[in-house]
Each structure stands twice: as structure tokens, then as C-alpha cells.
Amino acid sequence: MNITVNKTDTPKQKPDESNLQFGKIFTDHMFIMDYNPEQGWHDARIVPYGPLEYDPATAVFHYGQAIFEGMKAYATADGAIQLFRPEQNMQRINQSNDRICIPPIDEVFALEAVKTLVDLERQWVPKAEGTSLYIRPFIIATDAFLGLRVSQNYQFIVILSPVAAYYPQGINPVNIYVETEFVRAVRGGTGYAKTAGNYAASLKAQQKAAQKGYVQVLWLDGVEQKYVEEVGAMNVFFQIGDEVITPPLEGTILPGITRQSVMELLRSWDVKVSERKLSIDELHQAFQEGKLVEAFGTGTAAVISPIGELCWGSEIIKISKETGPLAKRLYTTLTGIQTGSLEDTFGWTVKV
């Protein structure tokens, strides 16, 4: 399948790289590809960025059949642009597609489409420290029909946004609220899929946390509300003594690409890493015994986000006001590989 390109006649002014925020500015073009049962995925095209028009009965508005991904493109010192483990994102798109009954994409072609779009918009890739071009692929159900059934028609769309750090705090520790009332996912549900409904389900708790002055929510399991799962838009790690612990992938949390990369890095440094259940009680006990050394979230948007404090009911678990040495080393290494300032010995980066 070829990709047709229709360039804009009215290019936008590039933003000030020193004043970027996250997800508020978008580039000149976007990628769109359609699906129907007769033709499969077809009509791949790059067009000027702009509003999309849909029938009010479009399925995604009513039944939430939608998935998305998050990726980044980075400028290197030698003028190149590179992606970080993009084939993993393409695989995860199809994992999410399968759970939400969306037809699979051709992963190789989808990555080629992303690279073609980023290459066209290469002047939008910011070069300032801590910045990148955020890539948002997503797929939505487009049948105009009221009735709960699998859609027959879809669109795969990719948009781009030059961004700075996800959290205003940057690499400084953030404070997290432990949610004990609402739940996000249970085994057998959609927790492992990157689908829009998961994030809608998290908003009430996120709003409550913000009202209490906390940046994010730490979710507990949806059955016993006892075991740590993930932090909002991030996977989570805790260092207790000499062991770094992250919750296992059992269908309720996202299989994060940064999460996997962090585990591979830690193991290459001979750090003990365990994927195991970690109860909030065990975490609190480790804090009381002085064994809770560090905590941090991991994800494409934030990369590494140190956790300074957890609020669990009436208990305040103070971890650190400073970024811990492990989180700092992970952040420096990952961003170094992503931007090309450190050698990629893992083969994680892909040139555009």
C-alpha cells in the first residue's frame, strides 16, 4: 500500500522550544487510513492537520470502541531523528485491537507510516533538552449505527505534538494518592489494553487526588484493593532493600515498553528485579522499617517519574524529597539512548 501525501498550504509557526507544554500544540499534518470488510485497511494518506467530521451516531461516541498508543521521536546531536522501540508499540496496538475487537493492522506498514509522517514533520522535532515529538496513533470505530455490536468500519489516525516534560516537576519527585474507593480494572477486563475506556474509568479518582493536592493516583487491585497495580498513566517500581519490585502482568495493568526497558537495564546492571505481587501493607511496613529506598513510575510520556510521597488513607508514606540514585541513573540512561548521546547497546532505537 502506498501513502499519498497532501501537504498543507498554510504551515503553522513553530513553537518556542523553551516554553513547550505537553499535548497542546500539533504539527501541520496527520496520517489517516480507513478500514472496511471489503477492502481491509486501505487509502493510507497524509493530509493537513485539522478537524474530522463524523455522523452523530458514530460508534466510538456511544460504545467506546477505541485504542491508542504513545510514542516519541527524538532529535540527536548529529541531526538525525530516532524512535525508541517502535515495533513494541505496533505489537501493543494489535494486542489492544484484539481485546476491543478491532481488525489487526500490518505492524510493519504502520511503523512505516509513522516514520513517513515524522520525516515529513522533522522540522517540528524539538532539540531543547528534555523535549521530544510525541506521537499519538489511535484507532476508532466509525460505523454510524446505534446498537451494541462490533463496528465494521474504522479509521487509524496518527497525530504529532512537540512536547516538554509530562509533569511540570520534570525529574523531581511527585506526590501520589493511593486510591481505596474506586477501581480501574479487574482480571478478565481491559486493563492490559490501551483503550480509551480505561482512562475514562480513572478520571474520578484522578479528580479526587487533584483536589487533595496530589499529582497522580496509585491504583490497587480491583478485587481485594490490597495489591499495588499501577500509577495513572505509568507502571510503578519500588526498591525495598536491595530488591526492585514491580507488579506482574496478569491482565490488569498495561505492559509498558518503558517498564520492560527498565527491567532489562536493571538486570544488565546486576540489580535484583522481581515481578511479583506487592501489597500496600507490605509497602507501608517497609517504610516503617526504613527499608523503602526509592519509588518511581515509568512510561513513554514521563520516562522516569520519582515518587516522593504516598498518601494512603490517614497514613503518609514519605519516601524522599530528592530523586533517588537509581531513578536518576535510569532516567539518564534511557534519555541518553533515546537522544543518541549514549550508545544503544540493546538495539532499541530506530532511525527515521
N, C-alpha and C positions, 0 to 999 in steps of 0.2 A: 504494500500500500504506500502510495506517495503522499507527501504532506504538501498541500498547496499553501502559499504564503500571500496574504493580502496585507500589505504594510499600511500603517496609518498615514494620513495626510497632515495630521496635526500632532506631532510629537510633543510630549509634555516636557516641562523644565525639570531637570534632575534635582533631587532634594539636597539640602545641606547635610553632608555625611556626619557632621559633628552634632546634629540635632535630630537624629533619627529616633523614632519610636518603633513599637512592634505592631505590624499589621495594619497600618493606617494609610500607607501610600502604595500605589500599584503601578506597574510598568505599562508600556504602550500597547502590548499585545497579549493575547491569551490563546491557548490551544483548545480546540473542540473536536470531538469525534462522536459520531452517532452510532446507535445500535438498534437494529430491528431483527426479528427472527428470520426474515428472508435474506437479508444481506450480511448479517452479523455486524461486527464493528466495521464502519466504513466512513467515507468522507472526512478524512483527517485533514484539519486545516488550522492555520494560524491566522487570526483576524485581529483587528484593533480591539483593545480592551474596552468594554462597555456593558451597558445593561442587557439582560437577557429577558425575553418575553415568553411567558408560559400561560396556558389556559388556567383559569382559577381552579379547575378540577384536577390539576396535575397531581399525580400520585404522591410525589415526595412531600407535598404540603400537608397531606392528610394522614399518611401512613408511615412516614419517616424512613422510607427505603433509600438510604444514602450512606456512602462510606467516604472516607477521605484519608489523606496521608500528609506528612510533614517532612520536608527535606530542605537542604540548604546548598547553595553554591558559594564557593569561597574564592576570593582573588588571592593569587600567590605573588610573591615579591618579583618573580620574573615575568609577570604579566599574563600568566595562564589563569584559567578558571577550572576548578575541580569540584566534584561531588564526593560525598562521603558514603560509601557502601550503598549506592543507589539500588543495586539489584535486590538488596534486602527489602527496600520499600516496595519494589514491584511485586515481590513474593507476598508481602504482607497485604497488599491491595487484594490479591486473589484469595488470600485466607479470609479477609473481611467479606469479599464478594460472595464466597461460598456460604458463609453464615447468613448473609442477608438476601440470598437467592438472586444475586446479580450475575450475569454471564461473565466468565473469566476474560481478562484481557490478555493479549500477547505481550508478555513481560519484556521481551527484547525490543519490540516495536514501541511500547510505551516509554521505555527508557530512552530510545532514540528520539521520540517526540519531545521529551523533557529536555534533552541535550540540544535539540534543534531550537527550541524556544529560548533556552538560556543563552545560546550562542547569538541568536538574533538580538537579545536584550543585554549583551555583555557590557555595554556602557552603563547599565544600571547596577552592576555588581559593585557594591561599595568597597573601598580599600582601607578605610579607617580601622584601627584596632577594635576588635570586639563586634564588628559589623559583618553582615553577610546578606545574600539574596535568598529570602525564604521562598520555598516552592510548595505550593498547595495544589496537588492533584485531588480531584474528587469525582465521584460518580453519583448521579441522581436518577431516580425513576421518573419517566416523563409521560406515561400514559395519562390521557385526560379521561378519568373514569372514577366514579365513586363506588367503591366496593372493595372489600379486603381480599386482595389476591395479588399474586406476583405480577409486576409490570412486565409488559412485552417490549417496551422501548426505553432507552437510556441515553444519557449523554455523559461522556468522560471529558472533563474540563481541567485545565491547568492554568493557574494564575500565579504571578510572581510579585514579591514585595521586598524592597530593600529595608533591612531591619537592624536595630541595635539589640542590646540585651533584652531578653524576655521580661525579666524582673528589673525594676528600677534599681534594686540593690546590687545588681550585677553579680559578682562572685562573693559578695558579702552574705553572711548568714541571714536566712529568713525565718520568721516565726510561724508555726503551723498549729492549726486547731485539730484535735482528734475528734472525729465525728462519732457520736454514740447513739444517735437517734435515727438518722436516715441511712439507707444502704444504696450502693451503686450497682452491684452485680452479684449474682449467685452462680454456682456451678451449673452448667447446662444453659446459661443465659448467653448474653452477647458481650460479656466483659472483656474477652480477648480480642474482639473485633474493633477496628477503629471506625465505629459507626456513630452517626450524629446523635442518636438517642441516648447513648451512654453519657454524653456530655450534658445533654438536657437534664438527665436524671441527677446530675451532680450540682446543678445550679443552686438549688435551695440550700444545701449545706454550705456551698461557697459563699452565698449571700450572708448566711448566719455567721460564718467565720469572719467575713469582712466587717460586719457590724461590731464584732468583738475585738477588732484590730489585728486580725491575723491574715496573712497573705494567702495561705492555701489550706486545704483540708487533707488530713491523713485519714484514709478510709480503712475501716476494719471489715472483716469478713461479714457477708450478708446473712449468715445463719446464726452464729453464736455472738457476733460482734465482739470477738475476742482476739482474733489474729490480725496482724498488720497486713495490709494489701498494697496500696499504692498511694501516692500523693497527687491528687488532682490530675494534672497533665504530665506527671512524671512517675517513673519507677522509683523505689526507695532502697537505700542501703544503710545499715547500722554497723558500726565497729564496736564490738563488745570484747574487751581484752584484745587478743591478737586475732580474733575471728571477725571477718566481714560477712554479714548476713543480709540476704535479700529474699523476699518471699518467692516460693516456687511458682512455676507456670502451671496452674491447674484449671485454666479456663475462665478465671475471674479477673485477671489482670492482663494488660497489654504486653505482648512480647517485645519489649523495647529494643531498638537497634543500638542505642547508646548503652542500655543496660548490658546487652551481650558484649559490647566492646569493652566496657568497664571490667566485666568479669575476665575477659581474655587478657586485658592489660594486667590486672592484679595477679592473675596466675603466672603471667610471664615474669612478674617481679617476686614470685615465690611468697605471695601473701595468701593466707588461708581464706578461701571464699566458700561459703555454704549457701545453697538454695534450700531453705527449709522454713517451716512454719515458725513464726516469732510472735508470741502473744504480747499484748500491751502490758500485761502483768510482768512478764519476764523482762521487758524493756524497762519498766519502772523499777524493778528490783535491781537491775544492772546499774541504773542511775543512782539508786540509794547506796549501792555498794561501791560506787566510784569506778565502775568498770565500763560505763558507756563513754567511749572515747570520742567518736565522731558520728555524724549522721548527714546524709546528703541525698538529694533527688537527682535523677538522671533523665535526660530527654533531648530530643533534637533542638527544641526551642531554647532551653536554658543551658544545655550541655551538662554542666555540673552545678547544682544549687545547694550550698551547705545549709543545714538546718541548725538554727541557734537555740530554738526553744520549742517545746511541745506543751500545749495546754490540753490536759486530759481530765475532764470534769473539774474538780477542785484542785487537782494536782498540777503544778508547773514543773516540767522537766527541763531544767536549764542545761544545755549541752555545752555551748561555747559562744562567746561574743565575737570570736575570730574564726576565720576559715582554717580548718584543720590541715595538717601537712599532707594527709592522704588525698583529701578533696582537691587541694591546691595542685598536687602533683598530677592527679588525673586530669584536671582542667587544662593545665599547661601542656600536657602530653597530647590530649585529644585535639585541642585547638591548634597545637603545633603541627600535628599530622594533617588536620583539615585544611590549614592555610599553607602547607608546604614548607614551613620553617623547620620542621623536624622530619627526618627520614621516615617514610612509611614502610616499615619492615613487614607489615601484615598484609600489604596489598589491598588496603581498604579504599584508596582514593581512585577516582576515575576522571580523566581529563575530558573537558568539553571540547 
